């Protein structure tokens, strides 16, 4: 079993306005990586190195071919519990500390709290960040961030570690620290698969290397063979050579250096060196030294990239076995094996459900904390309190209708501020993960895309619920201050607040759906437009009836049933006038919100499942 194996791996990107013109990023890549080795994937920028890594982690999808890690299909999400990944130029949330971020990574892997604490302490010490464990990551240097990236990739004690350009942008000290870490990982028996264009690092670290150029494998082999067996030139040092001899050797030599009585010649390996040495002796020169100069990794790399080996059959032979030899043969499963497999999956279901719930909770709590630390929550709560204060003042001015104005303005403020939060947080947080590419780090762990979306959605709902709860508490404090006591009619306003929360849950779902297919600005605009239309959907339907046109009536009828009907959630006027909000309306609105939110989140998941993250 290979640690990493690709067979005929191909990736085409669609370019142009209509995405009709394909560009091949990978062309039939065959690789075999043994366990417990350091394997380097080399190539110039745009060669397909990052594409290969992202296909292995299923951040992007192959056009054709197969990829396997530890003998299992690379698309198996549970496999990532045995894998670690450090992205190129990683972003790890500026507001978190190193300790908090590693704890979050451990939660995504489903580690128990005691195990997380032990691993966090151990890894922070191992990567040399003990003095910075409580420093916000926004203050980390490039080298510190890279070391933290390796720490989070090791939190689950993986068998295979993928590193994308781990030395990029580091100073000499930072590169040495990362190199030492990689060598220690190999000594522990881990497989390290890394991409780089820094040849000196590959030469110092790798057991084997593969060279990619324009998506094609141009060479692959053990580094000691590449550097040890291929003689490039023979360096001959002669003492007191005759001028005639120097003249004869000058056209053959790649370089000639005279130092006192000695002259050093660099003779190509393909020349007859023995004949040259015999001639030098016959002409009275003394041979000081003869040294074969073996090929460097840089020479090998340049030769392959410039077309030193273009034969497809040679490329395949260098990878080890041919694709046909390594492709697993099909196996016919007996009914008993199928039953046993099903029973095993059924037995594992509670454990998997528990792990999934843990990941959902971790993502939701992280989303909530991110909203709070962005000061969105605090600023909006202060704004709400100012509005409620203004409503108290208006209540004193409007004698006799103080309660009605206070309830109306306060609930309207709660609704308006919640709407702003739902739209801008719903469209912004997921888009930020994609823009900063922190989502690559999350999805490289055993986190399903559906879990990511549902976790984000729950975190946003938690933020909105806490915000609404704080504003509702402030509203009742203001109402108590005004009336000195609360009656049963005042508590009826809680149902109106509950309707506001249901409405915000739908708006958040709409914002998430649009953010999965558009930019944050356009997503916010679309969500706001849909909210406005949804508040007038009943009026649109009546307009369709009045238009006396079959086409208009059908269109408005379709919009009425397809678009969310936000007008049914508006009970502010009922609460302001002290009227009772019927229980059947609470039940029907709850069921409607649950059904529609499920449709919105499911649509977002469906879109997200097919999205690629480059």
N, C-alpha and C positions, 0 to 999 in steps of 0.2 A: 504494500500500500504506500502510495506517495503522499507526502505531506500536502503538496499542491500539484494539481495536474490540470492542464488544459489541452483539449483536442479540437483542432480546427476552429479555434475561437476567432470570430469575425464580428466587427462592429461597424455599421454604417450610420452616419449622421445625415439627416436631411437638411439641406441648406436652401436659401432663397426665400422669397416672400411666401410662396405656396409650398415650401418644403418639398419640392419635387426633385431637386438635384442632390444625389447622394455623394457623400464624401467618406471614403473608407479610412477609418482610424485604426483598425486592426484587421489583418489579412491572414486568416488561417493559422493562428498562433498555436504551436504545440510546445508545451513546457512540462518538464517533470522535475519536481523539487523533492529531494530526499529529506527524511526527518533528521533533526539535529544538525542542520547545516546552515551556513549563512549564504544566501543566494542573492546576487545583485542583478537587478534589471537595469541595464545601461542604455543610454540613447540620448540624442540631442532633444531640445525642446520640441514638442509636437510629435514625438516618435510613437506615442501610444502607451507610455509607462503608466501614467495615472489612470488612463482608460482601463488598462488591464487590472489594476488594483481595485478600481471601483466596480468592475464586473464581478470580480471574485467576492466582493462584499455586497453585491446586488444593489449598489447605489444607482447603477445604470444596468441596462439589460442587453445581453448579446443579441446580435442579429441572427447568428447561427453558431454552431459548435457547442461544446460542453465545458464546464469548469467544475472541478471537484476539490474539496479540501478535506483532508483526513479520511478519504474514501467516500465522502458523502457529497451530494449535490450542493453546490455553493448557494443555491437559493433556499436551502433549509434554514429557517430563522433560528431554530434551536441550536444549530451548529455553531453559531456565533458566541455561544457560552464558552467555547474552547478556543476562541480567537481574540487577538488584540489588534488594535489599529491606531496608528498615529497619522493624522492627515497632514498634508503640506500646508504650511502657514496656519496652524490651528488657532481657532477662537474658542475660548472656554468661559464666556460670561464674565465681563469685567467686574460685576458687582459681587461675585462670589469670592471667597478665600480658597486657598489651595485645599485646606481641610474640608470645607463644605463641598467643593467640586468633586473631590475623590469619594466623599460619602455618597453624593448623588450618583456617581458612576457605579458604585457598589450596589446601590438600590436597584439600578436598572439591570444589574446582573442577578438580582434576587438573593444577595448575600444577607445573612442574618446580621442583626445589629452588632453583636459581639464580634463576629468575624470581620465586619466592616471596620470597626475600631482598630482591631489588630492589624489588618492589612493597611489601613491608612497610615497608622504610626510607622509601620515597617517600611512602606514605600516612600514616605516623606523623608525618612532617614536615609534610605538607600539612594535616592536621587539628589541628596544634598540640599533639601529645602526646609530643614528643621527650623531655621531662624526666620523663615518667611511663611510658615504654615497658616498664619492668621492675617496675612497681607492680602488686600484685594488684588485679583488677577490683573486688573487694569494697570497696576503699577509694576508688573513683572517685565523683565527684559526678555528679548527673544530667546536667549539660552535657557532662562528659567522656565519660560513657557514650553519650550521643547522638552525639557526634562520632566515637567509636569505631564506633558502629553504621553511620555513613555510610562510614567507612573500610573496614569488612568488606564492605559492599555494593559497594564500588568495586574490590575486590581482583582481580576478573576483567575490569576495564575494560568495564562493561556498556554496551549501547546504550540500554536503558530502565531507569530507576531508580524504584522504588515506595517512597514514604515514607508511613507511617501516623501521622498526628498528630505530625510531627517537632518542633513547637515546644511540645508539651504539657509543662507543668511546668518550663519553663526560665525563668531570670531574664532581664532585658533584654539583658545582655551575651551570654548563651548563645544567645538568639534571634537576635541580630545575627550571631553567628559562623556559625550554621547557615544563615541567609539568604544570607550572603556565599558560603558553600560552594555553595549551590544555584544562585546566579547564575553562578558560575564554571563549574559543570557545563553550564549551558545554553550558555555561550560556547564550550565545547568540542564542541558539537553533540549533546549527549545529550538525550534526552527525559526529563523529570521529571514524574511523576504522583504527586501527593500529596493526601492527605485532611486536612482541618482544619476546625475550627469557629472559628478565630481569624481574623476577617475582615481585620484590618489587615495580617496577613502575606500573605494571598492578594492583597490589593490592591497590595502592594508587589512581589510576585513574578510573578503569573500573567499569561500571555498570554490564556488562556481559562479560564473557570470553568463548572462545572455545579453545580446546586443540587438536592440530594436532600431529600425530606421524606416520611417514612413509606414509604420504598422506591420512591417515584415521582420521576421527573425533572420538576422544576418549572421549569427554565429552563437554558439553556446558550448561551454566546456569547463573543465576544471582549471582553475587559475594557475595551479602549479604546472600543468601541462602547457598551457598557453605561454606562460612566461619562461618555462624551463626547457622546452624542447625546440623552440623555434629560434635558431641563430640568425640574427639580422646582418651583422657585420663581424669581421675578424680584425682586431686591433693589433698591428705589427709595429714594434718599436725597433729601429735599426740604429746602430752607432757607426759613424763615419761612412755613410753610404756614398758611393761615387756619384758625381753629378749625372752621369749617364743613367745610373740606376734610378735616381730620383725622377729623371725625365720619363723613364719607361713606366714607373708606377703612378705618376701624376694623373694620367687619363683614367686609370682604374679606380683610384682612391676617391672616396666621398669627402674626405677631409685630409689635410696635411698640416702638421704642426711641428716646427723646428724649435728645439730647446737645446742650445749649446751645440754639442756634437751629435745629438740624437734627433731623429726625425720619427714622428708617429704617423702611421698611415691607417686609414679606416677602409679596409677592402671588403666589398660586398661578399656575402657568404657563398654566392653562386660561382665566384671565381675559383680557379685552381690554385689554392693557397700553397700547397706543397711545391708546385712548380715555381711560384714566386719566391719561396724561401730558398729553394735550391739555387735559383739565379742570383739571389743576394749573396749567398755564401761564395759562389764562384767569382763574384765581382769584388770580394774582399771585405764586405760589410759584416759587422758582428751583430747577431740577432740577440737583442736584449730581452724581449718578451713577445709572446703570442697569446692573445686573450680573445676568446669568442665573446661577442656582445649579444646577449639574448634580447628578444623583442620585448618591449615594454607594453603595458596594457594600453597606453595611449596610442602606440603604433598599431597594435592589433585593432583597436577601436576605429581609428581613422581609416585603416585599410578596409575594414568590413563596411563601414558607413559609405565609403566611396565606391563600393561595389566589388570588394575583394572576393566575395563569395555570393553569387547570385543564383546558384543552382538550387532549385527547390528540394530536390532529393537529398542533396548534401545537408540542407538545413534540417530536414526531418531526421536524418541519421544522427546528427549531433545531439538532438534532444534525448536520445536514449532509444526507446522502442518506437516503432511506427504507430500511427493512430489505430490501425486495425488490430495490432497486437495488444494494445492496452485498453481498448474499449471493452467493458464488461460484457460477457455473453448473456443473452436473455435466459431467464430461469423460469420454469413453469412451477408455480407454487401449488402445493397440494392443498385440499380443503382444510386439513388439520392445521397446516401452517398459517393459513388465512385466519382461522378461528383463534389460534394462539396469538397472532399479531393483534387482532381486534381486542382480545381480552387484555393484552398488555397495555394497549392504548387506553382502554376503559379504566384500568387500574391506575394509570398515570393521570387521568383526567382531573381528579381533585387537586393534585400537586400542581399541574399546569394552570388550573384556574386560580389557585392561590398565588402563584408566581405572577400571572397576568394582572391580578388585582393589585399586587404590590407595585408593579411597574406603573400601572395607571395612577395609583395614589402618589407615587414619587413624581411623575410628570405633572400631575395636577397641583401638588403642593409647590413644586418648583415654579410653575406658571404663576401661582398666587403670589409667591415671594417676589418674583420678578416684577409683577405689577406694583406691589407695595414699594419696592426699592426704587422704582422709577418715579416715585413721588406722585404718581397719578392719583392714587387713592386719597392721599392727604390733601392735595390741592382741591379735588372735587368735593371732599367733605367740608372743607373750609368755605367753599363757594356755596354749598347747600345751606350751611349754617347762616351765612350772610343773607341768603334769600329768605330763610325762615324768620330771621330777625326783622327783615323788611316787612314780612307779612304781619308780624305782631304790631308793628307801627301802623300799618294800614288798618288793622283791626281796631285800633283805638280811634282812628280817624272816622271809620265807618261805624257809627254807633248802631247797635241792634243786629248787625250781621257780621260781628267780629268772628264768630266760629266758622261761618261759611267761607269767609275770605281766607282765614288761616288754613283751613283744610284744603281748599281749592289750590291756593298758591303753593302750599307745602308739598302736596301730592304731585302737582304739576312739575315742581322743581325736582322731586325725586325721579319722576319719569324722564324729564329732559336730560338730567345729568346722567342717569343710567343709560339713556340712548346714546349719548356721546361716548361713554365708556365702552358700551357694547360694540359700537361701530369701529372705533379707533383701536381698541385693544384686540377685537376680533380680527381685524384686517392687518394689524401691525405685528403682533407677536409671532405668528407663524411665518409671515414674510421676512421678519428679522432673522429668524432661524435659517431660512433659505439663503438670504442675502449674505449673512456672516458665515454660512456653511457649517454652523454648529450642528445642523441637522445631520450632516454626514457622520459626525461623531456619535450621535444618538442612534441612528439606524444601523451603524456597524456593530451595535450590541444586540443582544437577543430581544429587540423591541420590534414588534410588528407595526407596520404603518398605521393600521387601524387603532392600535393601542396609543400611538403618538397623538392621533387626531382626537380620540375620545378623551385622553388625558388632558390635552390642551383645552378642550371644550369644558370639561369638568372644572379645571382650574380657573377658567374665565367666569364660569357660573359662580364659583366660590367667591371670587373677587366681587362680582356684582351683588351677591347675596350679603356679603359683609358690608359693602358700601351702602346698600339699601337699608340694612338693619341699623347702621349707625345713624343714617338720616332719619329713619322712622323713629328711633329713640329720641333724637333731637326734636322731632315734630311733636311727640307726646309730652316732652318736657315743656315746650312752648305752649301747648294746649292746656296743660295743667297750670302753668303760670297764669294763663289768661282766665281760665274758668274756676280755678281753685279746687275743682273736683272733676272726676270723669264719670260719665254714665254709660249705660249699655250701648247707646247710639254712637258714642265716640269710638268704642272698640270695634264697631262695624267697619271702620276705615281700614282695619287690618286686611280685610278681604280685598279692598281696592289695591292695597300695597302688594298683596299676593298676586293679583292680576298683572300688576306692573312687572313683577319678577317673571311671570310666565311670558309676557310680551318681550322682555329683554332676553329671555332664553331663545326665543325665535329669532330675534334680531342678531344675536351672537351667532346662531347657526347660519343665517344668511350671510353674515360678514365672513365667516370661515369658508363658506362655499365659494364666494367670489374671490377670496384671497388665494385660493388654490388654482385659479385660472387667470388672474390678472394682477396688476400692480397694486400696492396699497392705496394710492390716491384714487385710482379708478374703482377699486373694490369698495372704498368708503362711499364714493359717489353713487355707485349702483345700489348699495345697501340702503342709503338714505332715500333714494328715489323709490325703492321697493317699499320702504316703510311708509312713505307718504301715500303711495298708490294703495297700499294695504289698508290704510285708514279710510279710504273712500271707495273700497271695493263694492259695498252695498249700493252706494250712490251710482257707481258705474253700471251696475246691473239694472237699476231703475232707469238710467239713461238709455240703456240698450232697449228696454221695453218701450220707452217713449219714442225711440227713433223710427219705429215701424219699418225696420230693415232687417231682413233675416240674417244677413252677414254681420251687421253691427250687433244684433242681439246675441248671436252665437259667440262672437268674439268677446263681448263683455261678460257673457255667461261663463265662458272658458276661463277668463281672468278671475272671475269671482271664485271659482272652485280651485284653480291652480295656485293663485297667489295667497299668501297668508292674510287672513282677515283680522287685522289688528283692531278694528273698531269694536269688536266684541269684548276686548279686554279693557276698554275704557269705562271704568266705574267711578271716576273721580267726582263727577257731578252728583251721582247717587250718594256717595259718602259725604260730600259737602252739604247736601240738603238733609242729611240724617236719615235717608231712606234705607230700608233693609235690602241687602244684596242677596238674592235667592240662592239657596244651596244647590239647586239643580244647575244654576249658571256656573257655580264653582266646579261642580263635577264635570260638566260638559266642556268648560274651558280647559280644565286640567287634562282631560283625555285628548282634546284637540291639540293642545300644546305638545303633549308627549308624542302623539302620532306625527305631527309636522316636524318636530325637532329630530325625531328618528329618521325621517325622510331626508332632511337637510344634512345631518351628520353622515348618513349612509352615502349620499351623493358625494360629499366631500371625500370620504374614504375611497370611493370608487375612482374618483379622479386622481387622488393621491397615490393609489396603488400603481397606476400606470405612469407616474411622473418619474423623470430621471433627474438625478442631482449630480451635476458635473463638478 
